[in-house]
Amino acid sequence: MIMMHRYDDETVLYLYLSVKDGNEPMVNEIQRSAVDLLTEMARSGNTEAFRALEDLASAPMIHPILREQIRSVVGTPVPAR
């Protein structure tokens, strides 16, 4: 089953996809910056940005470094599905 995430805020959607769709084995600057921007948005009260971070924390293909960066915002990540 493929999980599709829906975000009304297009900025959140594009940032989410920038993090999740990275094809490189190493974390790239775009991914790191996208997590930083989602974090700023979530801390400013954007609930969709927070939900996107929660979704990323449980995504199976997220690099461990990014997962650690996300954990500082959402708490202990859910194990990858």
C-alpha distances in whole Angstrom, upper triangle without the diagonal:
4,6,10,13,16,19,22,25,24,26,23,20,22,23,20,19,22,21,17,18,21,21,24,24,27,26,28,30,28,25,28,29,26,26,29,29,26,28,31,30,28,32,33,31,28,26,23,24,24,20,19,21,19,16,17,19,15,13,13,15,18,22,23,26,24,22,26,27,25,25,29,28,25,26,25,21,18,17,15,11
4,6,10,13,16,19,21,21,22,20,17,19,20,16,15,18,17,14,14,17,18,21,22,24,24,25,27,24,22,25,26,23,23,26,26,23,25,28,27,25,29,30,29,26,23,20,21,21,18,16,18,17,13,15,17,14,12,12,13,16,19,22,24,22,20,24,25,22,24,27,26,23,25,24,20,18,17,14,11
4,6,10,13,16,18,18,20,17,14,16,17,14,13,17,16,12,14,17,18,22,22,24,23,24,26,23,20,23,24,21,20,24,23,20,22,25,23,22,26,27,25,22,19,17,18,18,14,13,15,14,10,12,14,12,10,11,13,15,19,21,23,20,19,22,23,20,21,24,23,20,22,21,18,16,16,13,11
4,7,10,13,15,15,17,14,11,14,15,12,11,15,15,12,13,17,18,22,23,24,23,23,25,22,19,22,23,19,19,22,21,18,21,24,21,20,24,25,23,20,18,14,16,17,13,12,15,14,10,12,15,13,11,14,15,16,19,22,23,20,19,23,23,20,22,24,22,20,23,23,19,17,18,16,14
4,7,10,12,12,14,11,8,12,12,9,10,14,13,11,13,16,19,22,23,24,22,22,23,20,18,20,20,17,16,20,18,15,18,20,18,17,21,21,20,16,14,11,12,13,10,8,12,11,8,10,13,12,11,14,15,15,19,21,22,19,18,21,21,17,19,22,19,17,20,21,18,16,18,16,15
4,7,9,10,12,10,8,11,13,10,11,15,15,14,15,19,21,24,26,26,24,24,24,21,19,21,21,17,17,20,18,15,18,20,17,16,20,20,18,15,13,9,12,13,10,9,13,13,11,13,16,16,15,18,18,18,22,24,25,21,20,24,22,19,21,23,20,19,22,23,20,19,21,19,18
4,5,7,9,7,6,9,11,9,11,14,15,14,16,19,22,25,26,26,24,23,23,20,18,20,19,15,16,18,15,13,16,17,14,14,17,17,15,11,10,7,9,11,9,8,12,13,11,13,16,17,16,19,20,19,22,24,24,20,20,23,21,18,20,22,19,18,21,23,20,20,22,21,20
4,6,9,8,8,11,13,12,14,16,18,17,19,22,25,28,30,29,26,26,25,22,21,22,21,17,18,20,17,14,17,18,14,15,18,17,15,11,11,8,10,13,12,11,15,16,15,17,20,20,20,23,23,22,25,27,27,23,23,26,24,21,23,24,21,20,24,26,24,23,26,24,24
4,5,5,6,9,10,11,13,14,16,17,18,21,24,26,28,28,25,24,22,19,18,20,18,14,15,17,13,11,15,15,11,12,16,14,13,9,10,7,9,12,12,11,14,16,15,16,19,20,20,23,23,22,24,26,25,22,22,24,22,19,22,23,19,19,23,25,23,24,26,25,25
4,5,5,6,9,10,10,12,14,15,16,18,22,24,26,26,23,22,20,17,17,18,16,13,15,16,13,12,16,16,13,14,18,17,16,12,13,10,10,14,14,12,15,17,16,16,20,21,20,23,22,21,23,26,25,21,22,25,22,20,23,24,21,21,25,26,24,25,27,25,25
4,5,5,6,8,10,11,13,14,15,17,21,22,25,24,20,19,17,14,14,15,13,10,12,13,10,9,13,12,10,12,15,14,14,11,13,10,9,13,13,11,13,16,15,15,18,20,19,22,21,19,22,24,23,19,20,22,19,17,21,21,18,19,23,25,23,24,26,24,25
4,6,5,6,9,10,11,12,14,16,20,21,23,22,19,18,17,14,13,14,13,9,10,12,9,7,11,11,9,10,13,13,13,9,10,7,6,9,10,7,10,12,12,12,15,17,16,19,19,17,19,21,20,16,17,19,17,14,18,18,15,16,19,21,19,20,22,21,22
4,6,5,6,9,10,10,12,14,18,20,22,22,19,18,18,14,13,15,14,11,12,14,12,10,14,15,12,13,17,17,16,13,13,9,9,12,11,8,11,13,12,12,15,16,15,18,17,16,19,21,21,17,18,21,19,16,19,21,18,18,21,23,20,20,22,20,20
4,5,5,6,9,10,10,12,16,18,20,20,17,16,15,11,11,14,12,9,11,13,11,10,14,15,13,15,18,18,18,15,15,12,11,14,14,10,13,15,14,13,16,18,16,19,17,16,18,21,20,16,18,21,18,17,20,21,19,19,23,24,21,22,24,21,22
4,5,5,6,9,10,11,15,17,19,18,15,13,12,9,8,10,9,5,7,10,8,7,11,12,11,12,15,16,16,13,14,11,9,12,12,9,10,13,12,11,14,16,14,17,16,14,16,18,17,13,15,17,15,13,17,18,16,16,20,21,19,20,21,20,21
4,5,5,6,8,10,14,16,18,17,14,14,14,11,9,11,11,7,8,11,10,8,11,13,12,13,16,17,17,14,13,10,8,11,10,6,8,11,9,7,11,13,11,14,13,11,14,16,16,12,13,16,14,12,15,17,15,15,18,19,16,17,18,16,17
4,5,5,5,8,11,14,16,16,14,13,14,11,9,12,12,9,11,14,13,11,15,17,16,16,20,21,20,17,17,14,12,14,13,10,11,14,11,10,13,14,12,14,12,11,14,17,17,13,15,18,16,15,18,20,18,18,21,22,18,19,20,17,18
4,6,6,7,10,12,14,14,11,10,10,7,6,9,9,7,9,12,11,11,14,16,15,17,19,20,21,18,18,15,13,16,15,12,12,15,13,11,14,16,13,15,13,11,13,16,15,12,14,17,15,14,18,19,18,19,21,22,19,20,21,18,20
4,6,6,10,11,13,12,9,9,10,8,5,8,9,6,7,11,11,10,12,15,15,15,18,20,20,18,18,15,13,14,14,10,10,13,11,8,11,13,10,12,10,8,9,12,12,8,10,13,12,11,14,16,15,16,18,18,16,17,17,15,17
4,6,9,11,12,13,11,12,13,11,8,11,13,10,10,14,14,13,15,18,17,17,20,22,22,19,19,16,14,15,14,10,10,12,10,7,10,11,8,9,7,6,9,12,13,10,11,14,14,12,15,18,17,16,19,18,15,16,16,13,14
4,6,9,11,12,11,11,13,11,9,13,14,12,13,16,16,15,18,21,20,20,23,25,25,22,22,18,17,18,17,13,14,16,13,11,14,14,11,11,9,9,11,15,15,13,14,17,17,16,19,21,21,20,22,22,19,19,19,15,16
4,6,8,9,8,8,11,9,7,11,13,11,12,16,16,16,18,21,21,21,24,26,26,24,24,21,18,20,19,16,15,17,15,12,15,15,12,12,9,9,9,13,13,11,13,16,16,16,19,21,21,21,23,22,19,20,19,16,18
4,7,9,9,10,13,12,11,14,16,15,16,19,20,20,22,24,25,25,28,30,30,27,27,24,22,23,23,19,19,20,18,15,17,18,14,13,10,10,10,14,15,14,16,19,18,19,21,24,24,24,26,25,22,22,21,17,19
4,5,7,8,11,11,10,13,15,15,16,19,20,20,22,25,25,26,28,30,31,29,29,26,23,25,24,21,20,22,20,16,18,19,16,15,11,11,10,13,13,13,15,18,18,18,21,23,24,24,26,25,22,23,21,19,20
4,7,9,13,14,12,14,17,17,17,20,22,22,23,25,27,27,29,31,32,30,30,27,25,25,25,22,20,22,20,17,17,18,15,14,10,10,8,11,11,12,14,16,17,18,20,22,23,24,25,23,20,21,20,17,19
4,6,10,11,10,11,14,15,15,17,19,20,20,23,25,25,26,29,30,28,28,26,23,24,24,21,19,21,20,16,17,18,16,15,12,10,8,10,9,10,13,14,14,16,18,20,22,22,23,22,20,21,20,18,21
4,7,8,7,7,10,11,11,13,16,16,17,19,21,21,23,25,26,25,25,23,20,21,21,18,16,18,18,14,15,17,15,15,12,9,7,9,7,7,11,12,11,13,16,17,18,20,21,20,18,20,19,17,20
4,6,5,6,9,10,11,13,15,16,17,19,20,21,23,25,26,24,25,23,20,21,22,19,17,20,19,16,17,19,17,18,14,12,10,13,11,10,14,15,13,15,18,19,20,21,23,23,21,23,22,20,23
4,5,5,6,8,10,10,12,14,15,16,18,20,21,22,24,23,24,22,19,20,22,19,17,20,20,17,18,21,19,20,17,14,13,15,12,11,15,15,13,15,18,18,19,21,23,23,22,24,24,23,25
4,6,5,6,9,10,10,12,14,15,16,18,20,21,23,21,22,20,16,19,20,16,15,19,18,15,17,20,18,19,16,14,13,16,14,11,15,16,14,15,18,19,19,20,23,23,21,23,24,22,24
4,5,5,6,9,10,11,12,14,15,16,18,20,21,19,20,18,15,16,17,13,12,15,15,11,13,16,14,15,13,10,10,12,11,8,11,13,11,11,15,16,16,17,19,20,18,20,20,18,20
4,5,5,6,9,10,11,13,14,15,17,19,20,19,20,18,15,16,17,14,12,16,16,13,14,17,16,17,15,11,11,12,9,7,11,11,8,10,13,13,14,16,18,19,17,20,20,19,22
4,5,5,6,9,10,10,12,14,15,17,19,17,19,17,14,15,17,14,13,17,17,14,16,19,18,20,18,15,14,16,13,10,14,14,11,12,15,15,15,17,19,21,19,22,23,22,24
4,5,5,6,8,10,11,12,14,15,17,15,16,14,11,13,14,11,10,14,14,11,14,17,15,18,16,13,14,15,13,10,13,14,11,11,15,15,14,15,18,20,18,20,21,20,22
4,5,5,6,9,10,10,12,14,15,14,15,13,10,11,12,10,8,11,12,9,11,14,14,16,15,11,12,13,11,8,10,11,8,7,11,11,10,12,14,16,14,17,18,17,20
4,6,5,6,9,10,11,12,15,14,15,15,11,12,14,12,10,14,15,13,14,17,17,20,18,15,15,15,13,10,12,12,8,9,12,11,10,13,15,17,17,20,21,21,24
4,5,5,6,9,10,11,13,11,13,12,9,11,13,11,11,14,15,14,15,19,18,21,20,17,17,18,16,13,15,15,12,11,15,14,12,14,17,20,19,21,23,22,25
4,5,5,6,9,10,11,9,10,9,5,7,10,8,7,11,12,11,12,15,16,19,18,15,16,17,16,12,13,14,11,9,12,12,10,11,15,17,16,18,20,20,22
4,5,5,6,9,10,9,11,11,7,7,11,10,8,11,13,12,12,16,17,20,19,16,17,17,15,12,12,13,9,8,10,9,7,9,12,15,15,17,20,20,22
4,5,5,6,9,9,11,12,9,10,13,12,11,14,16,15,16,20,20,23,23,19,20,20,18,15,16,16,12,11,14,12,10,12,15,18,18,21,24,24,26
4,5,5,7,5,8,9,6,8,11,11,10,13,15,15,16,19,20,23,23,20,21,22,20,17,17,18,15,13,15,14,11,13,16,19,19,21,24,24,25
4,5,5,5,6,8,5,5,8,9,8,11,13,13,14,17,18,22,22,19,20,21,19,16,16,16,14,11,13,12,8,9,13,16,16,18,21,21,23
4,5,7,9,11,9,8,12,13,11,13,16,16,16,19,21,24,24,21,22,22,20,17,17,17,14,12,13,11,8,10,13,17,17,20,23,24,26
4,6,9,11,9,10,13,14,14,16,18,19,19,22,23,27,27,24,25,25,23,20,20,20,17,16,17,15,12,14,17,20,21,23,26,27,29
4,6,9,8,8,11,13,13,14,17,18,18,21,22,26,27,24,26,26,24,21,21,21,18,16,17,16,12,13,16,20,20,22,25,26,27
4,6,5,7,9,10,11,13,15,16,17,19,20,24,24,22,24,24,23,20,20,21,18,15,17,16,13,13,17,20,19,21,24,24,25
4,5,5,6,9,10,10,12,14,15,17,18,22,23,21,23,24,23,20,19,20,18,15,16,16,12,12,15,18,17,18,21,22,23
4,5,5,6,9,10,10,12,14,15,16,20,21,19,21,22,22,18,18,20,18,14,16,17,13,13,16,19,17,18,21,20,21
4,5,5,6,9,10,10,12,15,15,19,19,17,19,20,19,15,15,17,14,11,14,14,11,11,15,17,16,17,20,19,20
4,5,5,6,9,10,11,13,14,18,19,16,18,19,18,15,14,15,13,10,11,12,8,7,11,14,13,14,17,17,19
4,5,5,6,9,10,11,12,16,17,15,18,19,19,16,14,16,15,11,13,14,11,9,12,14,12,13,16,16,16
4,5,5,6,9,10,10,14,15,13,16,17,17,13,12,15,13,10,12,14,11,10,14,15,13,13,16,15,16
4,5,5,6,9,10,13,14,11,13,14,14,10,9,11,10,6,9,10,8,7,10,12,10,11,14,13,15
4,5,5,7,9,12,14,12,14,14,15,12,10,12,12,8,9,11,9,6,9,10,8,8,11,11,13
4,5,5,6,10,12,10,14,14,16,13,11,14,14,10,11,14,12,10,12,13,9,9,11,10,11
4,5,5,8,9,7,10,11,12,9,8,11,11,8,10,13,12,10,12,12,9,10,11,9,11
4,6,8,10,7,10,10,11,8,6,9,9,6,7,10,10,8,9,9,5,6,8,8,10
4,6,9,8,11,11,13,11,8,12,13,10,10,14,13,11,12,10,6,5,6,5,7
4,6,6,10,11,13,11,9,13,14,11,13,16,16,14,15,13,10,9,8,5,7
4,6,9,10,13,12,10,14,15,14,15,18,18,16,17,15,11,10,8,4,6
4,6,9,12,10,10,13,15,14,15,19,19,18,19,17,13,13,11,8,9
4,6,8,7,6,10,11,10,12,15,16,15,16,15,11,12,11,9,11
4,5,5,6,9,10,11,12,15,16,16,17,15,13,14,13,11,14
4,5,5,6,9,10,10,13,15,15,14,13,11,13,11,11,14
4,5,5,6,9,10,11,14,15,15,14,12,15,14,14,17
4,5,5,6,9,10,12,12,13,13,11,14,14,13,16
4,5,5,6,9,10,10,10,9,7,10,10,10,13
4,5,5,7,9,10,9,9,8,12,12,13,17
4,6,6,8,10,10,11,10,14,15,15,19
4,5,6,6,8,9,8,11,13,13,16
4,5,5,5,6,6,9,12,13,16
4,6,6,8,9,13,15,17,20
4,6,9,10,13,16,17,20
4,7,7,10,13,15,17
4,6,9,12,14,17
4,7,9,12,15
4,6,8,11
4,6,8
4,6
4
